[in-house]
Amino acid sequence: MDYLKTVVPSQLLAERGSNLVVINPGSANVRIGLAHQNAPFSIPHCIARHIRSSDSEGSQGPQLTIKDQMLVCPATPSQCAEREKAYDAVASLLKIPFLDEENANSSSHRKFMQVNHIDGYHPQNSKTDTPFSWTNVTEKNPSFTLPVEDSENKDAKENVSDERDLVESGKRMSEYSYREFICGEEALKIAPTDPYCLCRPIRRGHFNVSQYYSSQQVAEDLFTIWDWVLNEKLQICSASRSLYSAILVVPETFDSREIKEMLTIVLRDLKFGSAVIHQEGLAAAFGNGLSTACIVSLGAQVTSIICIEDGVALPTSCVTLPFGGEDISRCLFWIQRHHQTWPAINTDPLSKPADMLMLERLKESYCRIVEGELDSVALVHSFETGKPAEAHKLRLFAVNVPPMGLFCPSLLVPDEHPPPPRPWFHDYEDMLEDTLHSEFPRRSDLPDAFLLGGNGLNMWDSYPVATSRLKREDNLGLAEAITSSIMSTGRIDLQRKLFCSLQLIGGVALTEGIIGAVEERVLHAIPSHEAIDTVEVLPSKTHPPFVPWKGGAILGVLDFGRDAWIQRQDWIQNGIYLGSGRKYKDSFLLQAQTMWYMNC
């Protein structure tokens, strides 16, 4: 401990972080890197698998091209009315015309204005102005041998620039073949005509299990994505992983069973020598050197809030909201279509990954929270089947309205993404419930298959169900959710400290103007009878999307938690019995000495 008090944190990371891999899985992205690195690799958390013709012929019904839980259906009249009402409420706050006023007075005029004189146009914006090309889905078959009679045509063959043409035309089918799977951003850029099915193993903060997407396939896809990142990005092959340890930084939305399954993937399938679990909220506090804070995670699909006091996560303070950055992007699209300024192209972010990727880039480039009318000019692209991407210039209206959907959820229409059917996921134990010192005998009626150390992949369908303790609020805005989380702590001294120690993490935290909006609206959401008059968002010392990952790296190099580490052989041979004294969640039971080290 004396060494920990004197060593420079960066030196400690360099010394102990070279064989620690930090994995922070999210719904839309997974962040993986070595603990001594300054930043992780951030990879879209998806995989596209090749659909063989035999699979299509033997399947019942049409072949799915996207495995997801999204309910794609038109909004009901009541939803449309609520959304328009929410728009007017936001317009009143931002001091801009209401929806009907804009349509009646200025929409047609603005639509045909000369775009050269519009403020906010970014002609050099590489994110939105440069269309991407479709992913090359073919690869050369290494076992192919050129026939002797065809050797004279070798030069002509090598002049073919597009390998896909060779496959589609039926020529050299044995020489070029479709890639078995494609991970990350490349998977989002696969042409609609290519025979691939896009799979997202995690959706809205949980495993994406449905009638079309089995728990076994979810686990297999998680393994394949993480294994690909380790091989291709970190150059850590399977044979050498026993020399490495893994740190899983998991969001509070995951159930105990999902966490156990990920731990099995890390230890049994990826073959790490040891692993440990840390909460995302707690790791975020460490990532910014805080001992007490209210962590607000603004993710792509889920928003979660949890309070940390002196290095301990408070279970009753955890609140999740079923919306995030992708919902803001869809709201931006809805506003443009409502104003009839969107080009006459087939844009469908719910079923076309390329369209969602385009909208995400538009949101990141142009959306910000500021009062007054805010319009911008941008290039959008159409991704039609069998055609190259085509650019269209248009004026984006009211780009400051969509981010305000965080405070007014009706604007985001989260009903387009209903919660998945998940009764079998609930476990006896809540991730945030401290049962470390509780004694529970192993149930004799549960077979060994219920232990994740054994063959745990098939256990979920018949697993007993318990009520989840995680508070999920469908109709609560961000300001009210933060206030509810902090007020649940019960002590006025702690509440005052937490309201002055808000920490925004996640990709949406990069939105310009969001800090001021959170401070102002949370202050107004505090009950008038409470003696609290100050709200402050602390600046982040690390890139907001990477804060939990960085905190996980710091937690991993400290010696205080060595007893919490799980060895590979122990997990595979014995597992962890339900309710046993040894837990996989000890990371939030921190020592005061550790927090002293972080604040020195």
N, C-alpha and C positions, 0 to 999 in steps of 0.2 A: 504493500500500500504506500510506503514511503516513496517507492519508485514512481507510482502513479501520480503522486503529488508534485513531483519535480519534473517529470518528462513533458516535453512539448507534445500536444495532441497530434500534430502532423507527423512527428517522429514515431509516435506509437502506431499510427495507422500504417506508416511505411514499414515498420518492423514486423507487425503482426498481420497486416492486411493482405499480404501477397498470396496467401492460400485460403482466403475467406471470400466466398461468392455470395453476394447479397441479391436476393430475389424478391422483388416487390410486385406481385401480380395484381392487376386491375382489370376492370371490365373491358376497357378499350385498348389499353396498353400494358405491357409488362416491362419492367425496368430491371435489368440484370447487369451486374458489373462486379469487378474485384473491389474489395473494401478499400484498397489503397488508391484507387482511381479517383479523380476529381468529380467525375460524372458517370452515370451508367449508360448503357445502350437502352434507348427507349424504342420498343418494337410494338407495332400494332398486334394486339393479342388475337390473332386469327390464323387460320390455315385453310388452304384450298387443296382439296384432294381430287385426283383425276377420277372421272367417272368412266368406267369401261363400258363398252357397248353391251356386253353380256349382263352387266349389272342393271342397265336400263331395261333390257328386254325381260329380265326376270322379276322386275319390281312391279308392284301393283300401283296403278295410277301414274301420274306424271312424275318424272324425275325431279327432285328438289335441287335447286341450284344454290340455295342458301338455307342453312339449318339455323333457325332462330325461333324465338318465342313471340315475336312481334305479331300483333293482331292487326293486319292491314285491312282497314275498313273505313268507309267515309265517316267523317264526324257527324254526329247527330245534330239536329237543329238546336237542341238545348246547349250542346257543347259549343256550337258556333256562336250562339247568343252570349254565352258566358265569356268566350274568348274576345268577342267584340267589346263587351262591357269592360273586361280587364284592360283592353287596349286603351279605352277612353280614360280609365282610372290612371293608367301610367302616363297618358298624354297630359292629363291635368297636372301631374307631379312635375313633368318635364317642361311644361309650358309650351306645348306644341298643339296644333289643331287636332280635334277629335277625328275619328275615322271617317264619319260621314261628311264632316266639314272639308276634309282634304279631298275626298272624292268629288264633292259638288263644286268646289271652288278652284282647286289648283292642280288636280291630278293630271288632267289632260294637257294642261299648259306645261307642266314640268316634264311630262313624258317626251315632248317634242322640242325641248330647249336645246340649244347648242351646247354640247357637253364640254367643249373646250374652255368654257368660262365657269365651270363648276368647281368650287373649292373642295378639297379632299381627294382629288384624283391622284393616284400614285402610279404614274406610267411605268416606273421601274420596279414595280412590286413583283418579284420573281415567284412568290408563292401562288399568286392568282393569275398572273398574265401569261405564264408559260405553261402550255398544256403538256401533260405527261403522255408518254407513249405506252401502248399496251405491252404487258409483260410477255417476253418470249417464253412460251410454255414448253418448248422442246429442248432436248439435249441429245448429243451424239451418243449412240450406243457403243460402249467401249468394246463389246465382243464382236462387233460387225467386222467382217473381212470382205474387202472389195473383190468381187468375182474377176477372174482373169479376162473373160470376154468383155468386161466393162472397163478395163483399165484404160482403154483408149479414150473413154469419155470422162476420165477423171478430171482433166483440166476444165472441161465445160461444167462439170458438177460443182467444182470449187468456186465458180463464178456466181453461183446462186447466193444472193444476199440474205434472203429470208428463209430460215430453216423450216418455218411453219409451212411454207408452200410445198416443201417436199413431203410433209406428212399429209397435208390436206389433199394433195393431188394424187396420193397413192404411190408415189415414186419413192424408192429407198425407204419403205416402211420399216425395214429391219435396221437401217442405218440410223435413222432419227426416230426417237420415241418421245411420247409425252412424259414430262417430269411427274413422278409419283405424287409429290406434294410440293406446295409452295407456301412459304411462311412470310409473315410481316406485311410490309407495304406492297410488295410485289403481288401478294394475294388479292389486294384490293384493286389492282390495275389489270386484272385478267379480262380479256375481251369477252362479251356475253356469248359469242359463238363458240368459245372454247369449252370443251367438256369437263368442267370443273364444278365442284360443289364447295362453297365457302362456309366454313364452320367457325363459330365463335364460342369457345368452351365456357366463357364466363360472360354473363349478361346481367345487368342491373345488380351487381354485387353478389351474385350467387352462381353456382354451377348451372349451366344452360341446359338442364335436363328437361326433356319433353318426350312426347310419344314418337317424335322423329329423331331424337338425339338421346341415345341411351347413356346411362352413367358410365358404362365401360368405355364408350366412344369418347366421352368428355375427358376421362382420365387419359386415354390414349393420345388425344389431341394435345392436351397439356404437356404430356411427356415429349411428344414430337417437337412442339414449338420450343420448349426450353432446351431440349437436346440440340436442336438446330442452332440456337443462339450460342450455346456453350461451344459448339464445334466451329461455327462459322465466324463468330464475333470475338470470342475470348480465346479460341484455339486451345480449348481444354478437352481433350479426347476422353472417351469413356474409360480407357485403360488407366489413365492417370488420376481420375477423380477421387479415388480412395485417399489420395494425399491432400484433398481439399475438404473444407467444411462449408456448409451452406447455412445462411441466415434467411429465414422466411419472414418477411415483413408483411403481415396480412391485414387487410382492412377489417374494421369491426363488423362489417355486414356478414362475413362468412360465419356459418354455423360450425360447431365443433366437429361434426362429421366431415365437412368439407376440408377443414384444416388437417384432420388426420389423413385424409386421402392425399392431400398435397404433400404431407410429410412422407407418406409411403412412396409417392412418385420420386421425391428427392433422394430418399435413402435406398429404396429397393431398386428402382428403375434407372435413375440417373447415377447411382452408385457412389454418392458422396460418403466420406468416412464418418461424418457426424453432422448433426443439424440442430438448430434451435429455432423456436418460434418467438416472434416479437409482434406486438400490436402496432398497427400503423400510426395511431394517434400518439402513443407513447414514444415511438421512434421519432415522430415529427418534433416532439418536444425536445428530445435529445439533439436532433438535427440542427436546432436553432439555439441550443444551450439554455433551455428553459427548464425549470423544475415545476412551475405551476403555470398553467395556461389553459385556455379553451381552444381546442384544435378544431378548425372548420375546414373539412376536406371537400373541395369543390371539384369533383371528378367529372368524367365525360358522361356518365350515366346515372350516378348516385351522388348525393350530397350527404355527408355524415358529420355529426358534431359530437365531441366527447370532451369532458373536463379532466385535467390532470392536476393533482395536488401533491406536491412534494414527491414527485416521481411515481405516483400511484394513480392508475386509471380508476375513475369513479363509475361503477357500473350503471347506477341509476341515471346518469347524465347523458347516456348515449341515445342519440336520436338520428334516424335516417330519413331522408327525403328522396322520393323516387324520380328525381330529375337531375340533369346536369348539362354539360356543355353541348352534347348532341341535340338536346331539346331546344337549346337556344339557337342552334343552327337551323333546325327545322322551322322555328318561329320566324327567323329572318326570311326564309323562303316563303312562308305563308304571307307575310306582309307584302312582299314584292308581287306575289300573285294576286293579292287582294287589290293592289293598285294597278294591276294589269300592265305592268312594265316588264315582266319576265318574258323572255323570248318564247316564241311558239315552238318549244322543243319538249321532248318527253323527259322531264326531270322527275325522278322518283327516288328520294333518299332512303325510303324504307326497304326497297328491294334492289336498288342499284348501288353497290359500294362506291363506284366511281363518282356518282352524284353526291353521296354523303361526304366523300373526301373533298370534293370541290366546295361544298357548303361550309365545311369546317375551316377551310383556308380563307374563305370570304369572311367568316365570323372573326377569325383571329386577326385579320388584317384591318377590318373596318369597324367592328362593333366596339363601342365604348359608352360609358355612362356619363352624360353631360346634359345640362339643361339647354333648351332651345332646339330649333329645327336643325337636324344633322343629316345631310345627304352626301352620297359619294358616287363616283363613277368607277365602274369596275368591268373587267372582262370575265364572262362566264363561258363555260364550254359545254357543248352537247356531246354525249357519248352514245350515239345511236348504233344499233346492231349492224355490224358489217361495214361501218364507216369510221374514218379517222376522226379524232376530236376536232370540233369546229368552234371557233371563238365568236362570241357575241358581246358587243359593248352595250351596257345599260346603266341607268342611274339607279342606285340603291336608295330607297326611301327609308327614313326613320330608323337608321342603323343603331340609334341609342335606345330603342324600345326593347328589342329582344333580351338584352342582359337583365333588364328590370323584371323579367319573368321569374328570376330567382326569388323576388319578393312578392310576386303575384302569380302563383303557379297556374291559375286558370289560363294565362296567356300561353303556356307551353303545351297544354293539352296532353298531359302524361298518359291519358287513357289510351293513346295509340300504342303504348307499351305496357300492357297490363302485367301484373305480377305473375310469375310462372306458377303452375300447380306444383307445390313442393311439400306436401304433408309429411313425406317420408324423410325429410332432411333434419327435422328437429331432434336434438339429442337430449339426453338427460342433463348434460352440463352446458351452461352458457359460457362462452369464452371469457366473459368479464366477471363471472361469479367465482369468488374465492372459496374453493372447496379443498384447498391444499391440505388442511389438517383434519378433514372429515374422513371417517372410516366407512367404507362401503364394501361389503363382501362381494366377491365375484358371483354373479348369478349362475347357478348350476344349469338352468334351462337354456342358456345361450351357448350355441356351439362355437367351435373355434373360428368359424368363418366370420364371426362378428368382431374378431380382433383384426385390426388393420395390419398387424404384423404378418398375419397369414393371408389367406386368399380373401381379402376384404372387398374386392370389387363388386361382388354380387350380393352384398349384405343389405343394401338399402331398401329393397322392395318390401321386405318383411320386418323391418326394424320397428320397434315400438315407438309411438309418437308421444311427444311431450310438448307443452305449450312454449313457444319462444318468448324470451324475456326482452328481446330487443324492441324498443319503441319505434314504430314506423308510422310516419305522419304523411298521409296522402295530400291533404289540403292545407298544410301549414306552409307559410312563406319562410324564407331564410331568417329574417329578423325575429319572427316569433319563435322559430325553432331554437335559435341561439339563446334567446331569453328564457325559454322553457328549460333548456339544458342547464343553464347556469343557476336558475332559481331552484332547481331540484336538489342542489347541493345543501340547501337548508340553513347555512350559516351566513350572516350578513357580512362578516369580515372576509370570508372566502369569496362570496359573491362579488364584492367590490373589487377584489384583486383580480378575479377572472374577467370581469367586464373591462378591466384595463389591460388585459393580457390576451386579447384575441389574436389568433394566429391563422392566417389564410394559407392553405396549401392546395395543390392540384392545378391543372391547366387553366381553369376558369379564373383562378386567382391572378392571372396575368392581365385580365381585362382592365383597361385604363379607366380609372374613376371608381372602381369597385370598393376601394378602402373607405373613401369618403361616404359612399352610399351605405355601406354596412354600419359605419359609426353613427350616421344620422338616423337610420331607420331602427337600429337596435335601441338607441336612446329613446326613441318615441314608443317602442314596444314595451319598455319596462313599465310595470304598473305604477301609477302616480303615487300610491301610498308607500312605495319603497324608497328608502333613503339612499338612492343611488343616482348620481347626476353626471357621471363621467364614463364614457366608452372610448376605448382606444384599441386600434389594430396595430400590433407591433410589426415593424418592418422585418422581412425575412432576410436572414444572412445567407441563404442558399436559394438557388433557382426553385420557386415554389413547387413545381411538379416533382423535384428530386429530393425534397426535404426528408420524407420518410425513409427513402433509400439511404441517404447520408446518415440519418440517425441510426438505422440498422447497422451500418458499417461501424459507427462509433460503439454501439452496444456490443458488437461482436468482438472487438479487440480488448474490451475490459475484462479483467479476471473475475469480477464479482459473480458472474453468472455461469461459471464453469459447471456447477452441479446441475444446471438446467439443460445442458447439452445431452443429446440422445445419440448413442453410438449405433452405427448401422447394424451390426450383428444383434445387438440387444433388441432393436426394433423388429428386425426380420424374424428372429427366433421367438421372441416373447410378446412383442407388441406392448401396448399399455392398456391394462384392463380398465373397464369403465369404472370410474369412481375410485381408482387406485390412488395411493398416496403420492406416487410420482406423477407429476403433471407435465404437459407440454406447454403450459401457458404461464410459467413462472416469471416471465419477463416483466410483468407489471408489479412484482413484489420486489422493489428496488431498495438498496441500502442507501442511507443518508450520506455515507461517505462517497458514493458514486456521484450523487448530485453535487456534493462539494467540489469534486474534481471537475465537473462540467462547468461550474460557475467561477472557478479560480482564475 
